[in-house]
């Protein structure tokens, strides 16, 4: 469920951002200027909702984790990919961040997208945890909900 919410949030926030589009080089649209609309997803570009949650494989074909998040720089380029490693169904999983350039993208035998990193599962498991400096809307909501539940358990009527 958490992954679906993250996928949906990522898709909503990033649906118009492409991974290799010349649009990154375009000037900022001035207020009041007409905006051109994109009517179809360009070929060879991915929706964030599909990219997030995608399995990542080692060079040997072993699944080493899945993409949990993307970090964009101010120019709109993906600079970092956050990969969830270890754990089972998200429990006990940790986030490891790698430069976007560390990934390669291949096409599998059934024409599926295959994301590869030249790092072993053991090396990713031993890598340092990634610490985000901001929270997503989902994280803010769950933190607030957890606090409300804790307040109710303590019987604090002022915080109900």
C-alpha positions in Angstrom: 0.0 0.0 0.0 2.8 2.4 1.0 4.6 1.7 -2.4 1.3 2.4 -4.3 0.9 5.8 -2.5 4.5 6.7 -3.2 4.1 5.7 -6.8 1.0 7.8 -7.2 2.6 10.8 -5.4 5.6 10.5 -7.6 3.5 10.2 -10.7 1.5 13.3 -9.8 4.6 15.3 -8.9 6.8 14.2 -11.8 4.5 13.1 -14.6 5.6 15.9 -16.9 9.3 15.6 -16.1 11.3 13.6 -18.6 14.5 11.7 -18.0 16.3 12.8 -21.2 14.2 15.5 -22.8 15.6 18.7 -24.3 12.9 20.5 -22.3 15.4 20.7 -19.5 17.3 23.2 -21.5 14.3 25.4 -22.2 14.0 28.8 -20.5 11.6 29.4 -17.7 8.2 30.5 -18.8 7.4 34.0 -17.7 4.2 34.7 -15.8 1.4 35.5 -18.2 3.2 33.8 -21.1 1.3 31.1 -23.0 2.2 27.6 -21.9 2.4 24.8 -24.5 0.8 21.5 -23.4 2.1 18.0 -24.0 -0.6 15.7 -25.3 1.3 12.4 -25.3 4.1 10.8 -23.5 7.2 11.1 -25.7 8.9 7.9 -26.9 11.8 6.8 -24.7 10.7 8.8 -21.7 9.3 7.3 -18.5 6.6 8.3 -16.1 7.9 8.7 -12.5 5.1 6.4 -11.3 6.5 3.6 -13.4 10.2 4.4 -12.6 9.6 4.4 -8.8 9.1 0.8 -7.6 11.1 -0.6 -10.5 13.4 -3.5 -9.6 17.2 -2.9 -9.9 19.5 -5.7 -10.9 23.2 -6.2 -10.5 25.4 -6.9 -13.5 24.9 -10.6 -12.9 21.1 -10.3 -13.2 20.4 -10.6 -9.4 17.7 -8.3 -8.1 19.4 -6.0 -5.5 16.6 -3.7 -4.6 14.0 -1.3 -6.0 13.8 2.4 -6.7 12.1 4.2 -3.8 12.7 7.8 -4.8 14.4 10.2 -7.2 16.3 13.3 -6.3 16.2 16.2 -8.7 18.6 19.2 -8.9 17.4 22.7 -9.5 17.8 22.3 -13.3 15.2 19.5 -13.3 17.7 16.7 -13.9 17.6 13.5 -11.8 20.9 13.6 -9.8 20.4 10.7 -7.4 18.4 7.5 -7.3 17.3 6.1 -3.9 17.3 2.3 -3.9 15.5 0.3 -1.2 17.7 -2.7 -0.2 17.3 -5.6 2.2 14.2 -6.4 4.2 11.1 -8.1 3.1 8.1 -6.3 1.6 9.6 -3.0 2.8 10.0 -4.1 6.4 13.7 -3.8 7.5 14.5 -2.1 4.2 17.0 0.7 4.1 17.5 3.4 1.5 20.8 3.7 -0.3 21.4 6.5 -2.7 23.6 6.4 -5.9 24.2 8.9 -8.6 21.7 8.5 -11.5 24.7 8.0 -13.8 25.5 4.7 -11.9 22.5 3.1 -13.5 22.2 1.6 -17.0 19.0 0.8 -18.8 18.6 -2.3 -20.9 15.7 -4.0 -22.6 14.9 -7.6 -21.4 13.9 -10.6 -23.4 10.2 -9.7 -23.2 10.9 -6.0 -24.1 10.6 -5.0 -20.5 12.8 -2.2 -19.0 15.7 -3.6 -17.0 17.6 -1.2 -14.6 21.2 -2.3 -13.8 23.8 -1.1 -11.3 27.3 -2.5 -11.3 27.2 -3.1 -7.6 26.6 -6.3 -5.7 23.7 -6.9 -3.3 26.3 -7.2 -0.4 27.9 -3.9 -1.3 24.5 -2.1 -1.3 23.6 -3.7 2.0 26.9 -2.4 3.5 26.4 1.1 2.0 25.5 4.0 4.3 21.8 4.9 4.8 20.5 7.8 2.7 19.0 10.6 4.8 16.5 12.9 3.1 16.4 16.5 4.3 12.7 17.0 3.6 9.6 14.9 4.0 7.0 13.9 1.4 3.3 14.8 1.9 2.7 11.1 2.7 5.5 11.1 5.4 4.1 14.3 6.9 0.6 12.8 7.0 1.7 9.6 8.6 3.7 11.4 11.2 0.7 13.6 12.1 -1.6 10.6 12.2 0.8 8.7 14.5 1.0 11.7 16.8 -2.8 12.0 17.0 -3.1 8.2 17.8 -0.4 8.7 20.6 -2.3 11.7 22.0 -5.5 9.7 22.1 -3.8 6.8 23.9 -2.5 9.2 26.5 -6.0 10.5 26.9 -5.1 14.1 26.2 -8.5 15.6 25.3 -7.0 18.9 24.2 -5.2 17.2 21.3 -8.1 15.0 20.0 
